Amino acid sequence: MKTLENKVALITGSSQGIGRAIALKLASQGAKIALNDIAPQEENLKIVQAQIKNAGGEAKYFMADVSKYDEVEKMMQSVQQEFGRLDILVNNAGITKDRTLAKMTVEEWQKVIDINLTSVFNCSKTALPLLIQSQGNIISLSSFSGLRGNFGQTNYTAAKAGIVGFTKTLSKELGKFGVRVNAVAPGFIESKMTEAMPEEMKVVVKKLTSLGRTGKPEEVANVIAFLAGPDASFVTGDIINIDGGLAI
Ligand code: NDP
């Protein structure tokens, strides 16, 4: 049985990587998909849209820089016009600009905070009326490193830890409306974001991971499909590790 029939899901940063896997998974569960990314990723968005359509699903894409409130507001209006509703918001878009604090520039700090954390404020706030109407839910991508810290990532870990606090607080504010708010904390997942990591670091991460391997975007998408759907109806304010045991 498809668990997300008649639902509409917006996934930010969904032209590739984990976001794309989430879009494909939610579509396979019957959801209509609103894809999002920034202009340089338009061709990739078209490919994901075609993949969903070829599999019998429905998808449209909306270009917006999620760190900019006015662009997000317009995107949300377009989603409402095109689909008439929104049930699931997945705050997935994110970047890294790693450097020790001693060397980090103000721009590197600000950009990472804006795209990873302010985007979650922008999207969640503008989606609120629609989500309250549909008794929908929000799922944001935190990270293992946001919970535990990671060398060279003061900007990224501050943003990802911020998502944890945001998620817990918003779940308290929206519980009375029947809107659930959760986050996931993936460990090392194979994507463009992690492929640049030095080989010796990957070896160390695998060693520290109980399952002895890195994760696939689809393994994150499976947990998000669960959180987004009716089987997670009593789950809110939670942060679920998807890390093969790395956090242990
Ligand atoms: P990717 O870099 O593969 O995908 C992220 C997507 O977001 C890219 O298409 C990127 O475009 C897009 N994006 C960047 N800036 C914006 C913006 N301002 N507005 C809209 N879209 C934007 O990353 P992953 O798939 O690996 O990561 C997805 C999420 O999961 C991120 O939040 C990440 O922090 C989190 N995560 C990832 C882990 C991993 O091991 N991969 C582990 C834990 C958490 P462009 O490429 O042009 O920048």
Residues whose N, C-alpha, C, O or C-beta is under 5 A from the ligand:
A	BS01	NDP	G13 S15 Q16 G17 I18 G19 D37 I38 Q41 A64 D65 V66 S67 N92 A93 G94 I115 L141 S142 S143 F144 P186 G187 F188 I189 S191 K192 M193 T194
